[in-house]
């Protein structure tokens, strides 16, 4: 699992309402690191997190 997919999984779990300490335990990271990843996506505002997840799922990828 690369860093981008791990970050997306963390953001998705936070958007679902899971607490930072729980997400940190599931991905085997420090709570502070999980918080920083979430904060970059809009945490603790769950609406911003949901929009970030929605945008990632609906992003159009151009074939190279």
PQR file with spaces between the fields and no chain letter, atoms N, CA, C, O and H, PARSE charges and radii, in Angstrom:
ATOM       1  N    UNK     1       0.857   -1.172    0.000 -0.4000 1.5000
ATOM       2  CA   UNK     1       0.000    0.000    0.000 -0.0000 2.0000
ATOM       3  C    UNK     1       0.903    1.235    0.000  0.5500 1.7000
ATOM       4  O    UNK     1       1.738    1.408    0.888 -0.5500 1.4000
ATOM       5  N    UNK     2       0.723    2.083   -1.002 -0.4000 1.5000
ATOM       6  CA   UNK     2       1.567    3.272   -1.050 -0.0000 2.0000
ATOM       7  C    UNK     2       1.010    4.362   -0.137  0.5500 1.7000
ATOM       8  O    UNK     2      -0.077    4.225    0.424 -0.5500 1.4000
ATOM       9  H    UNK     2       0.044    1.942   -1.723  0.4000 1.0000
ATOM      10  N    UNK     3       1.759    5.427   -0.001 -0.4000 1.5000
ATOM      11  CA   UNK     3       1.397    6.490    0.928 -0.0000 2.0000
ATOM      12  C    UNK     3       0.072    7.148    0.565  0.5500 1.7000
ATOM      13  O    UNK     3      -0.716    7.479    1.451 -0.5500 1.4000
ATOM      14  H    UNK     3       2.642    5.539   -0.456  0.4000 1.0000
ATOM      15  N    UNK     4      -0.182    7.340   -0.722 -0.4000 1.5000
ATOM      16  CA   UNK     4      -1.403    8.009   -1.139 -0.0000 2.0000
ATOM      17  C    UNK     4      -2.635    7.183   -0.786  0.5500 1.7000
ATOM      18  O    UNK     4      -3.623    7.736   -0.304 -0.5500 1.4000
ATOM      19  H    UNK     4       0.458    7.071   -1.442  0.4000 1.0000
ATOM      20  N    UNK     5      -2.598    5.887   -1.012 -0.4000 1.5000
ATOM      21  CA   UNK     5      -3.760    5.054   -0.682 -0.0000 2.0000
ATOM      22  C    UNK     5      -3.941    4.952    0.828  0.5500 1.7000
ATOM      23  O    UNK     5      -5.072    4.883    1.309 -0.5500 1.4000
ATOM      24  H    UNK     5      -1.795    5.438   -1.403  0.4000 1.0000
ATOM      25  N    UNK     6      -2.852    4.942    1.575 -0.4000 1.5000
ATOM      26  CA   UNK     6      -2.946    4.922    3.038 -0.0000 2.0000
ATOM      27  C    UNK     6      -3.569    6.219    3.540  0.5500 1.7000
ATOM      28  O    UNK     6      -4.418    6.199    4.431 -0.5500 1.4000
ATOM      29  H    UNK     6      -1.933    4.998    1.184  0.4000 1.0000
ATOM      30  N    UNK     7      -3.149    7.344    2.970 -0.4000 1.5000
ATOM      31  CA   UNK     7      -3.721    8.633    3.356 -0.0000 2.0000
ATOM      32  C    UNK     7      -5.204    8.673    3.038  0.5500 1.7000
ATOM      33  O    UNK     7      -5.996    9.166    3.841 -0.5500 1.4000
ATOM      34  H    UNK     7      -2.459    7.360    2.246  0.4000 1.0000
ATOM      35  N    UNK     8      -5.590    8.164    1.882 -0.4000 1.5000
ATOM      36  CA   UNK     8      -6.997    8.167    1.491 -0.0000 2.0000
ATOM      37  C    UNK     8      -7.823    7.286    2.424  0.5500 1.7000
ATOM      38  O    UNK     8      -8.955    7.627    2.767 -0.5500 1.4000
ATOM      39  H    UNK     8      -4.947    7.764    1.229  0.4000 1.0000
ATOM      40  N    UNK     9      -7.252    6.148    2.835 -0.4000 1.5000
ATOM      41  CA   UNK     9      -7.949    5.272    3.765 -0.0000 2.0000
ATOM      42  C    UNK     9      -8.141    5.974    5.105  0.5500 1.7000
ATOM      43  O    UNK     9      -9.208    5.871    5.711 -0.5500 1.4000
ATOM      44  H    UNK     9      -6.332    5.871    2.556  0.4000 1.0000
ATOM      45  N    UNK    10      -7.120    6.686    5.572 -0.4000 1.5000
ATOM      46  CA   UNK    10      -7.208    7.425    6.834 -0.0000 2.0000
ATOM      47  C    UNK    10      -8.290    8.488    6.739  0.5500 1.7000
ATOM      48  O    UNK    10      -9.106    8.626    7.651 -0.5500 1.4000
ATOM      49  H    UNK    10      -6.253    6.770    5.080  0.4000 1.0000
ATOM      50  N    UNK    11      -8.305    9.233    5.655 -0.4000 1.5000
ATOM      51  CA   UNK    11      -9.306   10.291    5.472 -0.0000 2.0000
ATOM      52  C    UNK    11     -10.703    9.691    5.426  0.5500 1.7000
ATOM      53  O    UNK    11     -11.633   10.246    6.011 -0.5500 1.4000
ATOM      54  H    UNK    11      -7.642    9.122    4.914  0.4000 1.0000
ATOM      55  N    UNK    12     -10.862    8.565    4.739 -0.4000 1.5000
ATOM      56  CA   UNK    12     -12.164    7.906    4.654 -0.0000 2.0000
ATOM      57  C    UNK    12     -12.633    7.453    6.029  0.5500 1.7000
ATOM      58  O    UNK    12     -13.798    7.639    6.383 -0.5500 1.4000
ATOM      59  H    UNK    12     -10.106    8.114    4.264  0.4000 1.0000
ATOM      60  N    UNK    13     -11.735    6.862    6.801 -0.4000 1.5000
ATOM      61  CA   UNK    13     -12.112    6.390    8.139 -0.0000 2.0000
ATOM      62  C    UNK    13     -12.488    7.550    9.047  0.5500 1.7000
ATOM      63  O    UNK    13     -13.432    7.437    9.829 -0.5500 1.4000
ATOM      64  H    UNK    13     -10.789    6.711    6.514  0.4000 1.0000
ATOM      65  N    UNK    14     -11.767    8.663    8.957 -0.4000 1.5000
ATOM      66  CA   UNK    14     -12.109    9.828    9.764 -0.0000 2.0000
ATOM      67  C    UNK    14     -13.453   10.407    9.324  0.5500 1.7000
ATOM      68  O    UNK    14     -14.246   10.835   10.163 -0.5500 1.4000
ATOM      69  H    UNK    14     -11.000    8.754    8.322  0.4000 1.0000
ATOM      70  N    UNK    15     -13.712   10.424    8.014 -0.4000 1.5000
ATOM      71  CA   UNK    15     -14.976   10.941    7.494 -0.0000 2.0000
ATOM      72  C    UNK    15     -16.153   10.081    7.943  0.5500 1.7000
ATOM      73  O    UNK    15     -17.266   10.583    8.102 -0.5500 1.4000
ATOM      74  H    UNK    15     -13.067   10.077    7.333  0.4000 1.0000
ATOM      75  N    UNK    16     -15.911    8.791    8.148 -0.4000 1.5000
ATOM      76  CA   UNK    16     -16.958    7.885    8.622 -0.0000 2.0000
ATOM      77  C    UNK    16     -17.265    8.100   10.099  0.5500 1.7000
ATOM      78  O    UNK    16     -18.235    7.546   10.616 -0.5500 1.4000
ATOM      79  H    UNK    16     -15.007    8.383    8.019  0.4000 1.0000
ATOM      80  N    UNK    17     -16.452    8.894   10.777 -0.4000 1.5000
ATOM      81  CA   UNK    17     -16.704    9.206   12.182 -0.0000 2.0000
ATOM      82  C    UNK    17     -15.839    8.459   13.166  0.5500 1.7000
ATOM      83  O    UNK    17     -16.045    8.570   14.374 -0.5500 1.4000
ATOM      84  H    UNK    17     -15.664    9.344   10.357  0.4000 1.0000
ATOM      85  N    UNK    18     -14.874    7.698   12.680 -0.4000 1.5000
ATOM      86  CA   UNK    18     -13.978    6.978   13.585 -0.0000 2.0000
ATOM      87  C    UNK    18     -13.037    7.970   14.268  0.5500 1.7000
ATOM      88  O    UNK    18     -12.550    8.899   13.624 -0.5500 1.4000
ATOM      89  H    UNK    18     -14.706    7.607   11.698  0.4000 1.0000
ATOM      90  N    UNK    19     -12.772    7.782   15.579 -0.4000 1.5000
ATOM      91  CA   UNK    19     -11.861    8.681   16.282 -0.0000 2.0000
ATOM      92  C    UNK    19     -10.411    8.503   15.819  0.5500 1.7000
ATOM      93  O    UNK    19     -10.034    7.447   15.311 -0.5500 1.4000
ATOM      94  H    UNK    19     -13.168    7.027   16.102  0.4000 1.0000
ATOM      95  N    UNK    20      -9.621    9.536   16.001 -0.4000 1.5000
ATOM      96  CA   UNK    20      -8.221    9.529   15.561 -0.0000 2.0000
ATOM      97  C    UNK    20      -7.461    8.358   16.177  0.5500 1.7000
ATOM      98  O    UNK    20      -6.709    7.679   15.478 -0.5500 1.4000
ATOM      99  H    UNK    20      -9.927   10.394   16.413  0.4000 1.0000
ATOM     100  N    UNK    21      -7.646    8.112   17.469 -0.4000 1.5000
ATOM     101  CA   UNK    21      -6.899    7.039   18.131 -0.0000 2.0000
ATOM     102  C    UNK    21      -7.236    5.675   17.528  0.5500 1.7000
ATOM     103  O    UNK    21      -6.368    4.808   17.431 -0.5500 1.4000
ATOM     104  H    UNK    21      -8.257    8.663   18.037  0.4000 1.0000
ATOM     105  N    UNK    22      -8.493    5.483   17.124 -0.4000 1.5000
ATOM     106  CA   UNK    22      -8.908    4.218   16.523 -0.0000 2.0000
ATOM     107  C    UNK    22      -8.261    4.039   15.148  0.5500 1.7000
ATOM     108  O    UNK    22      -7.728    2.975   14.833 -0.5500 1.4000
ATOM     109  H    UNK    22      -9.198    6.187   17.202  0.4000 1.0000
ATOM     110  N    UNK    23      -8.317    5.096   14.337 -0.4000 1.5000
ATOM     111  CA   UNK    23      -7.712    5.040   13.002 -0.0000 2.0000
ATOM     112  C    UNK    23      -6.217    4.781   13.125  0.5500 1.7000
ATOM     113  O    UNK    23      -5.658    3.979   12.376 -0.5500 1.4000
ATOM     114  H    UNK    23      -8.749    5.961   14.593  0.4000 1.0000
ATOM     115  N    UNK    24      -5.566    5.461   14.072 -0.4000 1.5000
ATOM     116  CA   UNK    24      -4.126    5.274   14.280 -0.0000 2.0000
ATOM     117  C    UNK    24      -3.808    3.819   14.609  0.5500 1.7000
ATOM     118  O    UNK    24      -2.819    3.277   14.117 -0.5500 1.4000
ATOM     119  H    UNK    24      -6.020    6.112   14.680  0.4000 1.0000
ATOM     120  N    UNK    25      -4.627    3.189   15.428 -0.4000 1.5000
ATOM     121  CA   UNK    25      -4.416    1.786   15.767 -0.0000 2.0000
ATOM     122  C    UNK    25      -4.614    0.865   14.574  0.5500 1.7000
ATOM     123  O    UNK    25      -3.890   -0.117   14.412 -0.5500 1.4000
ATOM     124  H    UNK    25      -5.430    3.629   15.828  0.4000 1.0000
ATOM     125  N    UNK    26      -5.601    1.186   13.736 -0.4000 1.5000
ATOM     126  CA   UNK    26      -5.895    0.337   12.572 -0.0000 2.0000
ATOM     127  C    UNK    26      -4.797    0.408   11.515  0.5500 1.7000
ATOM     128  O    UNK    26      -4.516   -0.588   10.849 -0.5500 1.4000
ATOM     129  H    UNK    26      -6.189    1.984   13.867  0.4000 1.0000
ATOM     130  N    UNK    27      -4.170    1.586   11.354 -0.4000 1.5000
ATOM     131  CA   UNK    27      -3.140    1.731   10.320 -0.0000 2.0000
ATOM     132  C    UNK    27      -1.731    1.694   10.897  0.5500 1.7000
ATOM     133  O    UNK    27      -0.752    1.897   10.179 -0.5500 1.4000
ATOM     134  H    UNK    27      -4.398    2.395   11.895  0.4000 1.0000
ATOM     135  N    UNK    28      -1.633    1.429   12.218 -0.4000 1.5000
ATOM     136  CA   UNK    28      -0.351    1.299   12.893 -0.0000 2.0000
ATOM     137  C    UNK    28       0.515    2.556   12.734  0.5500 1.7000
ATOM     138  O    UNK    28       1.680    2.481   12.343 -0.5500 1.4000
ATOM     139  H    UNK    28      -2.428    1.264   12.802  0.4000 1.0000
ATOM     140  N    UNK    29      -0.084    3.707   13.046 -0.4000 1.5000
ATOM     141  CA   UNK    29       0.627    4.987   13.015 -0.0000 2.0000
ATOM     142  C    UNK    29       0.383    5.712   14.333  0.5500 1.7000
ATOM     143  O    UNK    29      -0.495    5.335   15.109 -0.5500 1.4000
ATOM     144  H    UNK    29      -1.031    3.768   13.364  0.4000 1.0000
ATOM     145  N    UNK    30       1.162    6.746   14.572 -0.4000 1.5000
ATOM     146  CA   UNK    30       0.945    7.570   15.756 -0.0000 2.0000
ATOM     147  C    UNK    30      -0.307    8.429   15.550  0.5500 1.7000
ATOM     148  O    UNK    30      -0.605    8.837   14.427 -0.5500 1.4000
ATOM     149  H    UNK    30       1.875    7.052   13.942  0.4000 1.0000
ATOM     150  N    UNK    31      -1.026    8.696   16.620 -0.4000 1.5000
ATOM     151  CA   UNK    31      -2.244    9.509   16.545 -0.0000 2.0000
ATOM     152  C    UNK    31      -1.961   10.882   15.962  0.5500 1.7000
ATOM     153  O    UNK    31      -2.773   11.415   15.205 -0.5500 1.4000
ATOM     154  H    UNK    31      -0.784    8.365   17.532  0.4000 1.0000
ATOM     155  N    UNK    32      -0.824   11.456   16.303 -0.4000 1.5000
ATOM     156  CA   UNK    32      -0.476   12.785   15.805 -0.0000 2.0000
ATOM     157  C    UNK    32      -0.329   12.781   14.282  0.5500 1.7000
ATOM     158  O    UNK    32      -0.774   13.712   13.610 -0.5500 1.4000
ATOM     159  H    UNK    32      -0.164   11.023   16.917  0.4000 1.0000
ATOM     160  N    UNK    33       0.289   11.742   13.748 -0.4000 1.5000
ATOM     161  CA   UNK    33       0.453   11.655   12.291 -0.0000 2.0000
ATOM     162  C    UNK    33      -0.892   11.503   11.591  0.5500 1.7000
ATOM     163  O    UNK    33      -1.122   12.106   10.542 -0.5500 1.4000
ATOM     164  H    UNK    33       0.650   10.986   14.295  0.4000 1.0000
ATOM     165  N    UNK    34      -1.777   10.700   12.167 -0.4000 1.5000
ATOM     166  CA   UNK    34      -3.121   10.532   11.605 -0.0000 2.0000
ATOM     167  C    UNK    34      -3.862   11.860   11.654  0.5500 1.7000
ATOM     168  O    UNK    34      -4.547   12.230   10.701 -0.5500 1.4000
ATOM     169  H    UNK    34      -1.590   10.210   13.019  0.4000 1.0000
ATOM     170  N    UNK    35      -3.723   12.582   12.771 -0.4000 1.5000
ATOM     171  CA   UNK    35      -4.389   13.873   12.907 -0.0000 2.0000
ATOM     172  C    UNK    35      -3.899   14.850   11.837  0.5500 1.7000
ATOM     173  O    UNK    35      -4.704   15.573   11.249 -0.5500 1.4000
ATOM     174  H    UNK    35      -3.167   12.282   13.546  0.4000 1.0000
ATOM     175  N    UNK    36      -2.593   14.880   11.577 -0.4000 1.5000
ATOM     176  CA   UNK    36      -2.055   15.796   10.573 -0.0000 2.0000
ATOM     177  C    UNK    36      -2.563   15.468    9.171  0.5500 1.7000
ATOM     178  O    UNK    36      -2.862   16.373    8.392 -0.5500 1.4000
ATOM     179  H    UNK    36      -1.939   14.293   12.054  0.4000 1.0000
ATOM     180  N    UNK    37      -2.660   14.184    8.848 -0.4000 1.5000
ATOM     181  CA   UNK    37      -3.197   13.780    7.543 -0.0000 2.0000
ATOM     182  C    UNK    37      -4.649   14.211    7.435  0.5500 1.7000
ATOM     183  O    UNK    37      -5.072   14.743    6.409 -0.5500 1.4000
ATOM     184  H    UNK    37      -2.417   13.448    9.481  0.4000 1.0000
ATOM     185  N    UNK    38      -5.413   13.980    8.497 -0.4000 1.5000
ATOM     186  CA   UNK    38      -6.810   14.388    8.507 -0.0000 2.0000
ATOM     187  C    UNK    38      -6.975   15.891    8.442  0.5500 1.7000
ATOM     188  O    UNK    38      -7.856   16.395    7.745 -0.5500 1.4000
ATOM     189  H    UNK    38      -5.070   13.547    9.330  0.4000 1.0000
ATOM     190  N    UNK    39      -6.134   16.604    9.163 -0.4000 1.5000
ATOM     191  CA   UNK    39      -6.211   18.062    9.185 -0.0000 2.0000
ATOM     192  C    UNK    39      -5.950   18.644    7.798  0.5500 1.7000
ATOM     193  O    UNK    39      -6.568   19.643    7.430 -0.5500 1.4000
ATOM     194  H    UNK    39      -5.419   16.194    9.729  0.4000 1.0000
ATOM     195  N    UNK    40      -5.066   18.052    7.037 -0.4000 1.5000
ATOM     196  CA   UNK    40      -4.780   18.522    5.684 -0.0000 2.0000
ATOM     197  C    UNK    40      -5.999   18.370    4.776  0.5500 1.7000
ATOM     198  O    UNK    40      -6.137   19.092    3.789 -0.5500 1.4000
ATOM     199  H    UNK    40      -4.564   17.241    7.337  0.4000 1.0000
ATOM     200  N    UNK    41      -6.892   17.420    5.117 -0.4000 1.5000
ATOM     201  CA   UNK    41      -8.099   17.188    4.313 -0.0000 2.0000
ATOM     202  C    UNK    41      -9.322   17.878    4.904  0.5500 1.7000
ATOM     203  O    UNK    41     -10.420   17.759    4.358 -0.5500 1.4000
ATOM     204  H    UNK    41      -6.780   16.834    5.920  0.4000 1.0000
ATOM     205  N    UNK    42      -9.150   18.600    6.013 -0.4000 1.5000
ATOM     206  CA   UNK    42     -10.258   19.340    6.585 -0.0000 2.0000
ATOM     207  C    UNK    42     -10.730   18.879    7.950  0.5500 1.7000
ATOM     208  O    UNK    42     -11.686   19.442    8.483 -0.5500 1.4000
ATOM     209  H    UNK    42      -8.259   18.697    6.456  0.4000 1.0000
ATOM     210  N    UNK    43     -10.093   17.873    8.534 -0.4000 1.5000
ATOM     211  CA   UNK    43     -10.472   17.409    9.868 -0.0000 2.0000
ATOM     212  C    UNK    43     -10.271   18.537   10.859  0.5500 1.7000
ATOM     213  O    UNK    43      -9.260   19.229   10.738 -0.5500 1.4000
ATOM     214  H    UNK    43      -9.317   17.415    8.101  0.4000 1.0000
ATOM     215  N    UNK    44     -11.123   18.784   11.812 -0.4000 1.5000
ATOM     216  CA   UNK    44     -12.226   17.971   12.307 -0.0000 2.0000
ATOM     217  C    UNK    44     -13.582   18.265   11.654  0.5500 1.7000
ATOM     218  O    UNK    44     -14.599   17.753   12.122 -0.5500 1.4000
ATOM     219  H    UNK    44     -11.944   18.223   11.911  0.4000 1.0000
ATOM     220  N    UNK    45     -13.628   19.060   10.609 -0.4000 1.5000
ATOM     221  CA   UNK    45     -14.885   19.333    9.905 -0.0000 2.0000
ATOM     222  C    UNK    45     -15.246   18.127    9.038  0.5500 1.7000
ATOM     223  O    UNK    45     -14.661   17.922    7.975 -0.5500 1.4000
ATOM     224  H    UNK    45     -12.802   19.476   10.229  0.4000 1.0000
ATOM     225  N    UNK    46     -16.207   17.340    9.495 -0.4000 1.5000
ATOM     226  CA   UNK    46     -16.557   16.099    8.797 -0.0000 2.0000
ATOM     227  C    UNK    46     -17.135   16.356    7.407  0.5500 1.7000
ATOM     228  O    UNK    46     -17.002   15.516    6.518 -0.5500 1.4000
ATOM     229  H    UNK    46     -16.683   17.507   10.359  0.4000 1.0000
ATOM     230  N    UNK    47     -17.774   17.505    7.215 -0.4000 1.5000
ATOM     231  CA   UNK    47     -18.311   17.830    5.885 -0.0000 2.0000
ATOM     232  C    UNK    47     -17.170   18.004    4.880  0.5500 1.7000
ATOM     233  O    UNK    47     -17.271   17.546    3.742 -0.5500 1.4000
ATOM     234  H    UNK    47     -17.882   18.188    7.938  0.4000 1.0000
ATOM     235  N    UNK    48     -16.090   18.662    5.294 -0.4000 1.5000
ATOM     236  CA   UNK    48     -14.926   18.823    4.409 -0.0000 2.0000
ATOM     237  C    UNK    48     -14.290   17.466    4.103  0.5500 1.7000
ATOM     238  O    UNK    48     -13.867   17.212    2.976 -0.5500 1.4000
ATOM     239  H    UNK    48     -16.008   19.035    6.219  0.4000 1.0000
ATOM     240  N    UNK    49     -14.228   16.604    5.112 -0.4000 1.5000
ATOM     241  CA   UNK    49     -13.664   15.272    4.901 -0.0000 2.0000
ATOM     242  C    UNK    49     -14.504   14.485    3.903  0.5500 1.7000
ATOM     243  O    UNK    49     -13.959   13.827    3.016 -0.5500 1.4000
ATOM     244  H    UNK    49     -14.572   16.811    6.028  0.4000 1.0000
ATOM     245  N    UNK    50     -15.822   14.549    4.040 -0.4000 1.5000
ATOM     246  CA   UNK    50     -16.691   13.826    3.102 -0.0000 2.0000
ATOM     247  C    UNK    50     -16.518   14.349    1.687  0.5500 1.7000
ATOM     248  O    UNK    50     -16.511   13.572    0.732 -0.5500 1.4000
ATOM     249  H    UNK    50     -16.264   15.083    4.760  0.4000 1.0000
ATOM     250  N    UNK    51     -16.376   15.675    1.545 -0.4000 1.5000
ATOM     251  CA   UNK    51     -16.147   16.250    0.212 -0.0000 2.0000
ATOM     252  C    UNK    51     -14.819   15.782   -0.353  0.5500 1.7000
ATOM     253  O    UNK    51     -14.721   15.523   -1.553 -0.5500 1.4000
ATOM     254  H    UNK    51     -16.381   16.306    2.321  0.4000 1.0000
ATOM     255  N    UNK    52     -13.791   15.668    0.485 -0.4000 1.5000
ATOM     256  CA   UNK    52     -12.482   15.205    0.021 -0.0000 2.0000
ATOM     257  C    UNK    52     -12.572   13.749   -0.450  0.5500 1.7000
ATOM     258  O    UNK    52     -11.976   13.387   -1.465 -0.5500 1.4000
ATOM     259  H    UNK    52     -13.871   15.878    1.460  0.4000 1.0000
ATOM     260  N    UNK    53     -13.313   12.922    0.283 -0.4000 1.5000
ATOM     261  CA   UNK    53     -13.490   11.524   -0.115 -0.0000 2.0000
ATOM     262  C    UNK    53     -14.277   11.456   -1.422  0.5500 1.7000
ATOM     263  O    UNK    53     -13.913   10.710   -2.331 -0.5500 1.4000
ATOM     264  H    UNK    53     -13.797   13.217    1.107  0.4000 1.0000
ATOM     265  N    UNK    54     -15.352   12.233   -1.517 -0.4000 1.5000
ATOM     266  CA   UNK    54     -16.178   12.243   -2.726 -0.0000 2.0000
ATOM     267  C    UNK    54     -15.358   12.683   -3.933  0.5500 1.7000
ATOM     268  O    UNK    54     -15.456   12.085   -5.005 -0.5500 1.4000
ATOM     269  H    UNK    54     -15.648   12.839   -0.779  0.4000 1.0000
ATOM     270  N    UNK    55     -14.551   13.726   -3.761 -0.4000 1.5000
ATOM     271  CA   UNK    55     -13.731   14.238   -4.866 -0.0000 2.0000
ATOM     272  C    UNK    55     -12.725   13.185   -5.329  0.5500 1.7000
ATOM     273  O    UNK    55     -12.484   13.045   -6.528 -0.5500 1.4000
ATOM     274  H    UNK    55     -14.472   14.212   -2.890  0.4000 1.0000
ATOM     275  N    UNK    56     -12.144   12.454   -4.400 -0.4000 1.5000
ATOM     276  CA   UNK    56     -11.173   11.423   -4.770 -0.0000 2.0000
ATOM     277  C    UNK    56     -11.854   10.282   -5.525  0.5500 1.7000
ATOM     278  O    UNK    56     -11.303    9.765   -6.497 -0.5500 1.4000
ATOM     279  H    UNK    56     -12.339   12.568   -3.426  0.4000 1.0000
ATOM     280  N    UNK    57     -13.035    9.892   -5.086 -0.4000 1.5000
ATOM     281  CA   UNK    57     -13.749    8.797   -5.753 -0.0000 2.0000
ATOM     282  C    UNK    57     -14.213    9.193   -7.141  0.5500 1.7000
ATOM     283  O    UNK    57     -14.305    8.341   -8.024 -0.5500 1.4000
ATOM     284  H    UNK    57     -13.483   10.312   -4.296  0.4000 1.0000
ATOM     285  N    UNK    58     -14.506   10.467   -7.354 -0.4000 1.5000
ATOM     286  CA   UNK    58     -15.059   10.919   -8.632 -0.0000 2.0000
ATOM     287  C    UNK    58     -14.032   11.626   -9.510  0.5500 1.7000
ATOM     288  O    UNK    58     -14.387   12.238  -10.517 -0.5500 1.4000
ATOM     289  H    UNK    58     -14.431   11.160   -6.636  0.4000 1.0000
ATOM     290  N    UNK    59     -12.778   11.541   -9.132 -0.4000 1.5000
ATOM     291  CA   UNK    59     -11.717   12.166   -9.933 -0.0000 2.0000
ATOM     292  C    UNK    59     -11.569   11.416  -11.250  0.5500 1.7000
ATOM     293  O    UNK    59     -11.552   10.185  -11.283 -0.5500 1.4000
ATOM     294  H    UNK    59     -12.491   11.043   -8.314  0.4000 1.0000
ATOM     295  N    UNK    60     -11.464   12.164  -12.315 -0.4000 1.5000
ATOM     296  CA   UNK    60     -11.269   11.581  -13.639 -0.0000 2.0000
ATOM     297  C    UNK    60      -9.774   11.383  -13.870  0.5500 1.7000
ATOM     298  O    UNK    60      -8.975   12.304  -13.698 -0.5500 1.4000
ATOM     299  H    UNK    60     -11.478   13.163  -12.289  0.4000 1.0000
ATOM     300  N    UNK    61      -9.421   10.183  -14.257 -0.4000 1.5000
ATOM     301  CA   UNK    61      -7.999    9.914  -14.511 -0.0000 2.0000
ATOM     302  C    UNK    61      -7.790    9.834  -16.014  0.5500 1.7000
ATOM     303  O    UNK    61      -8.525    9.145  -16.721 -0.5500 1.4000
ATOM     304  H    UNK    61     -10.070    9.435  -14.396  0.4000 1.0000
ATOM     305  N    UNK    62      -6.784   10.544  -16.488 -0.4000 1.5000
ATOM     306  CA   UNK    62      -6.456   10.555  -17.901 -0.0000 2.0000
ATOM     307  C    UNK    62      -5.451    9.449  -18.172  0.5500 1.7000
ATOM     308  O    UNK    62      -4.431    9.355  -17.489 -0.5500 1.4000
ATOM     309  H    UNK    62      -6.187   11.103  -15.913  0.4000 1.0000
ATOM     310  N    UNK    63      -5.728    8.621  -19.151 -0.4000 1.5000
ATOM     311  CA   UNK    63      -4.803    7.544  -19.502 -0.0000 2.0000
ATOM     312  C    UNK    63      -3.528    8.128  -20.100  0.5500 1.7000
ATOM     313  O    UNK    63      -3.585    9.039  -20.926 -0.5500 1.4000
ATOM     314  H    UNK    63      -6.557    8.698  -19.706  0.4000 1.0000
ATOM     315  N    UNK    64      -2.399    7.612  -19.689 -0.4000 1.5000
ATOM     316  CA   UNK    64      -1.111    8.139  -20.166 -0.0000 2.0000
ATOM     317  C    UNK    64      -0.705    7.541  -21.472  0.5500 1.7000
ATOM     318  O    UNK    64       0.351    7.880  -22.005 -0.5500 1.4000
ATOM     319  H    UNK    64      -2.353    6.872  -19.018  0.4000 1.0000
